[in-house]
């Protein structure tokens, strides 16, 4: 990025002058703009493996998406964005600050369950700008700050009364200021009214792709324009109340807000609490976040009492745990097949207690499960099932970064390990259909041998001739061994998303359709990367 030019006199005075952000008469924009940046991602159409493309994107060779980035650690060069803007690790990402400095960024962590991506940029590239980290704990009360720093839930609802000064829960009808970032990198601010805060149920996409779940979001009564932004208290010293981002939903996307108390719970396991309240942070390549192998939906206490037989004692206890005016509980609406909750909980269970504590929000459950994940001991749940209180022992689970970091193109079939979204969607339960296993595909190059001889997507490549293909390494090992060399025809056994097997014969073309591996280049903190392509038919490639 060019930050200055040397004058004709050779003094170079302009080069040493620091750059600043555009001046604004609105003190709210002036306070917020050093924390925001524009995020641009680019993905080749053929290698868009982790997301569903819109109609316009399907007709383009290069997919470009724009979104808002929030600086959470200016010293380390860390920015968070959403999974619509950066849908997969195999993407080129750029950040633009102050409409004047653009720099490359690396995808460090993709949250496996929530709409959150962590990016890293070169701090030296934006040094002329006064970039600032957002202090998320400014939006928390004194007691909440201490709880967040110690790993506690920053929203112990039953321990706070509605009149305490530190309460930062968004209230319906509350009037705040929304600072929006637009595609031309400019900011605008408007007065808005909070319309709702609720646990949204997101529809499944087809073919299976990432979808949000178990996350409270907020919406406004006003029309939103732009890529997203921050919901803040107006003025030069107001608190940040919510981060608005783009949520992918199949071929569409929606802008919605994540309240700051919810965002703090998501960032704390990653050591990304602004303001230094999170203590020493581990490398993001080693980061693990709590995972829930089920989905919740909101159920009012009135329905829980009338239709599920909730006792008066449990009703009082759960009502005292609600602190934002919503008297609701969580009901299990879906169980992930093969997950930690499979066989332990049942669809329709009403959650009463987790680890001995009443819970009414999914992030409270994540926090309690995370606290017991290090010991490896099962966590006791008390649920209401068929009007009876039942105890269930559930094993905590944690997950690393999500997304495809390695691709293999074999006779025109774009192969990658089975994504987690496929397992969450349901379907055949086989060893090769588990997340991270097998060879899954949903794109075939037009004109390739696979396309010419009628292979259809999506599905799994299970076997080539007599050789099973359990993974990318397994297929590469077969190719390197020479077992398929010189064969005019190859029998490819595939399985579709319903578990139906199909066998197709194709003629390989090593000249025009060689086997190509595309792997993410591992970094010191990114921790990604795969093995280099090898074998007589393989060529290596890498994407940052």
Buried (B, 14 or more C-beta within 10 A) or exposed (E): BEBBEEEEEEEEEEEEEEBEBEEBEBBBBBBBBBBBBBBBBEBBBBBBBBBBBBEEBEEEEEBEBBBBBBBBBBEBBBBBBBBBBBBBBBBBBBBBBBBBBBBBBBBBBBBBBBBBBBBBBBBEBBEBBBBBBBBBBBBBBEBBBBBBBEEBBBBBBBEBEEEEEEBBBBEBEBEBBBBBBBEEBBBBBEEBEBBEBBBBBBEBBEBBBBBBBBBBBBBBEEEBEBBBBBBBBBEEEBBBBBBBBBBBBBBEBBBBBBBBBBBBBBBBBBBBBBBEBBEEBEEBBEBBBBBBBBBBBBBEBEBBBEEBBBEEEBBEBBBBBBBBEBBBBBBBBBBBBEBBBBEBBBEEBBBBBBBEBBBBBBBBBBBBBBBBBEEEEBBBBBBBBEEEBBEBEBBBBBBBBBBBBBBBBBBBBBBBBBBBBBBBBBBBEBEBBBBEBBBBBBBBBEEBBBBBBEBEBBBBBBBBBEBEBBBBEBBBBBBBEEEBEEEEEBEBBBBBBEEEEBEBEBEBEEEEBBBBBBBBBBBEBBBBBBEEBBBEBBBEBBBB
